[in-house]
Amino acid sequence: MAEVTNAVDQARREILTRFDFKGTGTSISQDEDLIELRSSTEDRLGAALEVLKEKLVRREVPLKALSEGPVLPAARGTVKQSVHVMRGISEEKAKEIVRFVRGLQVKVQLQVQGDQLRITGRKKDDLQAVMRAIRERDFGIPLRFVNLRP
């Protein structure tokens, strides 16, 4: 989330200095997992969203972690859009991944721990096969594999 905050700050600074955003009232604000974009027109809102995405990509935040809301009318003839930043794995996605891994017929144990999924196994080859299969199948969320073995 620190990288997301840095990307939002960079995007905010670029929007304040760019000529095409002058006088449009375009702004970006962030609360925990929610980023809100506001502008006078939908075109400028879309351009601000592209600036934000560019900064996130440079900071190596996967765009799959973003969930864009609809463009909504706001006060004084402006428009706004909310972008939700996903953290961890939701219960539905965890269950979907567990079903997929169990269908692989590989001897591994699976545990859902809050917003993480823990996969353990005796053989390194089995774990690597599971990782390869999960990477090949797109679950629509960014996945990161961490080895917690000392």
Disulfide bonds with the S-S distance in Angstrom:
none
